[in-house]
């Protein structure tokens, strides 16, 4: 599932530079996440960086967009097509993921 930013966002911007997919952008009132570019950092990190740095815990899973680890690793691979190390880790099924904690 993609992460969403709730209305509790204080617009601090801490999350934006943490996103390796550039899925987080400043919205009209709060930061927003493009769900088609959010892979929950599966394949890249064993935790979700935007959640880790958010001072008000407003980067939360979107209950309306539940996705499997397989869908998310495939999205990461699509978003980072030139990352050979990522491709190798995915092929070996040995990549970081918050699903595997």
C-alpha positions in Angstrom: 0.0 0.0 0.0 1.2 3.5 -0.6 1.9 5.8 2.2 -0.3 8.8 2.6 0.3 12.1 4.5 -2.6 12.9 6.7 -4.0 16.3 7.6 -2.0 16.3 10.7 1.0 17.3 8.6 2.7 20.5 9.9 4.3 21.1 6.5 7.8 20.9 7.9 9.2 19.2 4.8 11.3 16.6 6.7 9.9 13.8 4.6 10.5 15.1 1.1 14.3 14.7 0.9 14.1 11.2 2.4 12.1 9.8 -0.5 14.3 8.1 -3.0 11.5 7.9 -5.5 10.7 11.6 -5.4 7.1 10.7 -4.6 6.7 13.4 -2.0 5.9 17.0 -3.1 4.7 20.1 -1.4 0.9 20.5 -1.8 -1.3 23.5 -1.4 -1.6 23.1 2.4 0.4 19.9 3.3 2.9 17.6 1.6 1.4 14.9 -0.6 2.6 11.5 -1.9 2.1 10.3 -5.4 0.9 6.8 -4.8 2.1 5.6 -8.2 5.6 6.6 -7.2 5.5 5.3 -3.6 7.0 1.8 -3.2 7.2 2.1 0.6 10.9 1.9 -0.1 10.7 -1.9 -0.5 14.0 -3.0 -1.9 15.8 0.2 -0.7 15.4 0.3 3.1 14.1 -2.0 5.9 12.0 0.9 7.2 10.0 3.6 5.6 12.2 6.7 5.7 9.4 9.3 5.6 7.7 7.7 8.6 11.0 7.6 10.4 11.6 11.3 10.2 8.1 12.6 10.5 7.8 14.5 13.8 4.0 14.2 14.0 3.6 10.6 12.7 1.4 11.7 9.7 3.1 9.4 7.1 0.8 6.4 7.3 -0.3 3.5 5.2 -3.2 4.3 2.9 -5.9 1.8 3.8 -7.5 2.5 0.4 -4.4 1.2 -1.5 -3.3 -2.1 0.0 -0.4 -3.6 -2.0 1.8 -6.6 -1.6 5.6 -6.7 -1.1 5.8 -8.2 -4.6 3.9 -5.2 -6.2 6.1 -2.8 -4.3 9.4 -4.3 -5.2 8.3 -4.4 -8.8 7.5 -0.7 -8.6 10.9 0.0 -7.0 12.5 -1.8 -9.9 10.5 0.2 -12.4 11.4 3.5 -10.7 15.1 2.6 -10.5 15.8 0.8 -13.8 19.5 1.5 -13.8 20.2 0.1 -10.3 22.0 -3.1 -11.0 22.6 -3.9 -7.3 18.8 -3.6 -6.7 18.0 -5.9 -9.6 20.5 -8.5 -8.3 19.0 -8.3 -4.7 15.5 -8.6 -6.1 16.5 -11.6 -8.3 18.0 -13.3 -5.2 15.0 -12.4 -3.1 17.4 -10.7 -0.7 16.4 -7.1 -0.4 15.5 -4.8 2.4 11.8 -4.5 3.2 9.7 -3.4 6.2 7.6 -6.6 5.5 10.6 -8.7 6.5 11.4 -7.1 9.9 
